[in-house]
C-alpha cells in the first residue's frame, strides 16, 4: 500500500432542508459512519468525510473534494423528499412512521462496497457488521488522508484486491462463514466490473436475478443492494425485523406466511416502496428503543 498524502481539507455547506442526517447515516444502510459529538465521520469512496447538520443544511469537510458531486450523489441531496413521501400509502402505520422519522433519506452507495457489506451482514447486528468492515478496510484498503489528522482511515478494498486474497485472510477479519461468499463475489466483479454496474440500468427483476446468482446472496441482500446502490426505489428488503414489523403494523389479527407478506409489500407501498420500508424499519427500531428504556426505568 502507498502512504496516503495529506491534502488541505475542503469545506462546504450544502442546502438540505428536511434531511435527518443522523437517522440516515445510522439506519443500517452503510457501515462506515461514526458519530463524534454532533458530527458524523466516515468514508465515501476515496474521501474521508466529516458531516454535521447546521441550520438549513449540512456542513461537509473532506480531503481533496473536487467539485463535491460525489457527495451530492451519495447523500442524494437533490431528491425532493416531499414528493417521495407523497407516493407512500395513506394508512395509519405509514403516517406514524413518517411523523416519527421525517427527514430520513436513502443513500446512493458504490455498488461493490454495498454488495460486499451486505454479504458480510448476514445474521449480524449493525455494530458487528461495522466492526468486520472496519477490519477489512484497515487490513486491505488503500490508506486515505484524513481532514483532521494525518492518517487512520482506509478506502473500502476494491473487488480486485479481495479477489486475490485467501479465505483464511478474510476469515481473520471475523467474517466466518461469509468469507467464501465474499471471495466468490469479488472474483465475479473483478472479472467483469460491468456485470455489477449494469444493475442500475436493468429492470428490477432482472437486476435481482443477476445478484442472486452469487452464492450467499438471497433476495434480501439483493434488494438491499438494489435499494441502497442500484437506484431501484421499489426494491423492498424483507428480513426478520421487517417481517415482524409488517405483521405487527398491518396484520395484527392474523399471522400471514412470509410469502404473503412479501407479496403484500410488492403491491401496497408503491413506486418508492423501498423508501417506505426504511421508514417502517427505522420507526420500529425507535419504538423498540423507547420500550426498552421504559422497561429499564420501571425496574
C-alpha positions in Angstrom: 0.0 0.0 0.0 1.1 3.5 -0.7 1.3 6.1 2.1 -1.6 8.5 1.9 -0.7 12.1 1.1 -2.1 14.9 3.2 -4.4 17.3 1.4 -5.7 20.6 2.6 -9.3 19.8 3.5 -12.2 21.3 1.6 -15.2 22.6 3.4 -18.7 23.4 2.1 -22.2 23.8 3.4 -25.0 22.2 1.3 -28.6 23.4 1.4 -30.5 20.5 2.8 -33.9 21.0 4.3 -35.9 18.1 5.5 -32.8 16.0 6.0 -32.2 14.0 9.2 -28.5 13.3 8.8 -28.2 11.2 12.0 -31.1 8.9 11.1 -29.9 8.4 7.6 -26.3 7.5 8.5 -27.3 5.2 11.4 -30.2 3.4 9.8 -28.3 0.3 8.6 -27.8 1.4 5.0 -24.0 1.9 5.3 -21.5 0.8 7.9 -18.6 3.3 7.8 -20.1 6.1 9.8 -19.4 7.1 13.4 -20.9 9.9 15.4 -18.4 12.2 17.1 -20.2 14.8 19.2 -22.6 16.5 16.8 -20.7 15.4 13.7 -20.5 12.2 11.7 -17.2 10.9 10.3 -17.0 8.3 7.6 -15.5 7.3 4.2 -17.1 7.8 0.9 -15.1 6.3 -2.0 -11.6 7.8 -1.7 -12.7 10.6 0.6 -12.6 10.8 4.4 -15.6 13.0 5.3 -16.9 14.8 8.3 -20.5 15.9 8.2 -22.6 18.0 10.5 -26.2 19.2 10.4 -26.4 23.0 10.6 -29.4 25.3 10.3 -30.8 24.8 6.8 -28.1 22.5 5.6 -25.2 20.1 6.0 -21.7 21.2 6.6 -19.1 18.9 4.9 -15.4 18.7 5.4 -13.3 16.3 3.2 -9.9 15.7 1.7 -9.5 16.7 -2.0 -13.2 17.1 -2.6 -13.0 18.3 -6.2 -16.5 19.6 -7.3 -18.3 17.7 -4.5 -20.6 16.0 -6.9 -19.7 12.6 -5.4 -21.1 13.7 -2.1 -24.2 15.2 -3.6 -24.9 11.9 -5.3 -24.1 9.8 -2.2 -26.3 11.9 0.1 -29.0 12.2 -2.6 -29.2 16.0 -1.8 -31.2 16.7 -5.0 -34.0 14.4 -4.1 -37.2 16.1 -3.1 -38.4 14.2 -0.1 -41.9 15.6 0.0 -42.5 14.1 -3.5 -41.2 10.7 -2.4 -43.4 10.7 0.8 -46.4 11.7 -1.4 -46.2 8.3 -3.1 -46.4 6.4 0.2 -49.7 4.6 1.1 -52.1 6.7 3.0 -52.5 4.4 6.0 -52.1 4.9 9.7 -48.8 2.8 10.2 -47.2 4.7 7.3 -48.3 8.1 8.7 -46.9 7.2 12.1 -43.6 6.2 10.6 -43.3 9.4 8.6 -44.2 11.5 11.6 -41.6 9.8 13.7 -38.8 9.6 11.1 -39.4 12.6 8.8 -36.1 13.6 7.1 -34.8 10.0 6.8 -33.2 9.6 3.3 -31.8 6.9 1.1 -28.1 6.9 0.3 -26.7 6.1 -3.1 -23.6 4.0 -2.5 -21.0 2.3 -4.6 -22.4 -1.0 -5.8 -19.4 -3.1 -4.9 -19.0 -1.7 -1.4 -22.7 -2.1 -0.8 -22.8 -5.7 -2.1 -19.7 -6.7 -0.1 -21.0 -5.1 3.1 -24.4 -6.8 2.9 -22.8 -10.2 2.2 -21.0 -9.6 5.5 -24.2 -8.6 7.2 -25.9 -12.0 7.2 -27.1 -12.8 10.8 -25.1 -9.9 12.2 -26.2 -6.7 14.0 -25.2 -3.3 12.7 -22.4 -2.8 15.3 -20.9 -6.2 14.4 -21.1 -5.6 10.7 -19.3 -2.2 11.2 -16.5 -4.0 13.1 -16.0 -6.6 10.4 -16.0 -3.9 7.6 -13.5 -1.8 9.6 -11.1 -4.7 10.0 -11.4 -5.5 6.3 -10.7 -1.9 5.3 -7.8 -1.5 7.7 -6.0 -4.6 6.5 -6.7 -4.4 2.8 -7.9 -1.0 1.8 -5.8 1.9 0.5 -4.9 4.4 3.2 -6.6 7.8 3.0 -5.7 11.3 4.2 -8.0 12.5 7.0 -9.1 16.1 7.0 -8.5 16.3 10.8 -5.4 14.1 11.2 -2.5 12.6 9.2 -3.8 9.1 8.7 -6.0 6.4 10.2 -8.7 5.7 7.6 -8.7 3.4 4.5 -10.8 3.0 1.5 -13.1 0.0 1.0 -11.0 -2.7 -0.7 -11.6 -3.0 -4.4 -13.0 -6.2 -5.7 -9.7 -7.0 -7.4 -7.9 -6.6 -4.2 -10.1 -9.0 -2.3 -10.2 -11.4 -5.2 -6.5 -12.3 -4.8 -6.8 -12.9 -1.0 -7.2 -16.3 0.6 -10.2 -17.4 2.5 -8.1 -17.6 5.6 -7.1 -14.0 5.3 -10.7 -12.9 5.1 -11.8 -15.1 8.0 -9.1 -13.3 10.1 -11.3 -10.2 9.8 -14.0 -12.0 11.8 -16.4 -12.7 8.9 -16.6 -16.5 9.5 -18.7 -18.5 7.0 -19.3 -15.4 4.9 -15.6 -15.4 3.7 -16.1 -17.7 0.8 -19.2 -15.8 -0.3 -17.3 -12.5 -0.3 -14.3 -14.1 -2.2 -16.6 -15.5 -4.9 -18.4 -12.2 -5.3 -15.1 -10.3 -5.5 -13.8 -12.6 -8.2 -17.0 -12.3 -10.2 -16.9 -8.5 -10.1 -13.2 -8.2 -10.7 -13.5 -10.4 -13.8 -16.4 -8.3 -15.2 -17.0 -4.9 -13.5 -19.8 -4.2 -15.9 -21.7 -7.2 -14.5 -22.4 -5.3 -11.3 -22.5 -1.8 -12.8 -25.4 -2.8 -15.1 -27.8 -3.4 -12.2 -28.6 0.3 -12.4 -29.9 0.0 -16.0 -31.7 -3.4 -15.7 -35.3 -3.9 -14.7 -35.7 -4.7 -11.0 -36.5 -8.3 -11.5 -33.5 -8.8 -13.9 -31.2 -7.0 -11.6 -32.3 -9.1 -8.6 -31.9 -12.3 -10.6 -28.4 -11.3 -11.5 -27.3 -10.6 -7.9 -28.9 -13.8 -6.6 -26.7 -15.8 -8.9 -23.9 -15.2 -6.4 -23.5 -17.8 -3.6 -24.6 -16.3 -0.3 -26.8 -13.6 -1.9 -30.5 -14.2 -1.4 -33.4 -11.9 -2.2 -33.0 -9.8 1.0 -29.3 -9.0 0.4 -30.0 -8.4 -3.3 -32.8 -6.0 -2.5 -30.6 -4.0 -0.1 -28.0 -3.6 -2.8 -30.6 -2.6 -5.4 -32.2 -0.1 -3.0 -29.1 1.5 -1.5 -26.8 1.4 -4.5 -28.7 0.3 -7.6 -31.2 3.1 -8.0 -34.2 0.8 -7.6 -36.5 2.6 -5.1 -39.2 -0.1 -5.4 -36.8 -2.8 -4.0 -38.2 -3.8 -0.6 -35.7 -5.8 1.5 -37.6 -8.1 3.9 -35.7 -9.7 6.8 -37.0 -11.0 10.2 -37.3 -7.4 11.5 -39.3 -6.1 8.7 -41.4 -9.3 8.6 -42.2 -8.7 12.3 -42.9 -5.0 11.7 -45.3 -5.7 8.8 -47.2 -8.3 10.7 -47.5 -6.1 13.8 -48.5 -3.0 11.9 -50.7 -4.4 9.1 -51.8 -7.9 10.2 -52.3 -7.8 14.0 -55.2 -10.3 14.0 -53.5 -12.7 11.5 -50.2 -14.3 11.0 -49.6 -14.5 7.2 -46.7 -16.5 5.8 -43.5 -14.7 4.8 -44.5 -15.3 1.2 -47.8 -13.5 1.6 -46.2 -10.6 3.5 -43.7 -10.3 0.6 -46.5 -10.2 -1.9 -48.2 -7.5 0.2 -45.0 -5.4 0.3 -44.7 -5.6 -3.5 -48.1 -4.2 -4.2 -49.0 -2.0 -1.2 -46.1 0.5 -0.9 -45.9 1.8 -4.5 -43.1 3.0 -6.7 -41.0 4.1 -3.7 -41.7 1.0 -1.6 -38.1 0.6 -0.5 -38.0 4.2 0.7 -41.2 3.4 2.7 -39.5 0.3 4.1 -36.7 2.3 5.5 -39.2 4.5 7.3 -41.0 1.5 8.8 -37.7 -0.2 9.7 -36.4 2.9 11.5 -39.7 3.6 13.1 -39.8 0.1 14.7 -36.2 0.5 15.9 -37.2 3.7 17.6 -40.2 2.0 19.2 -38.1 -0.9 20.4 -35.6 1.6 22.0 -38.4 3.5 23.7 -40.0 0.3 25.0 -36.6 -1.0 26.3 -35.9 2.4 28.0 -39.3 2.4 29.6 -38.9 -1.2 30.9 -35.5 -0.3 32.3 -36.9 2.7 34.1 -39.7 0.7 35.5 -37.4 -1.8 37.2 
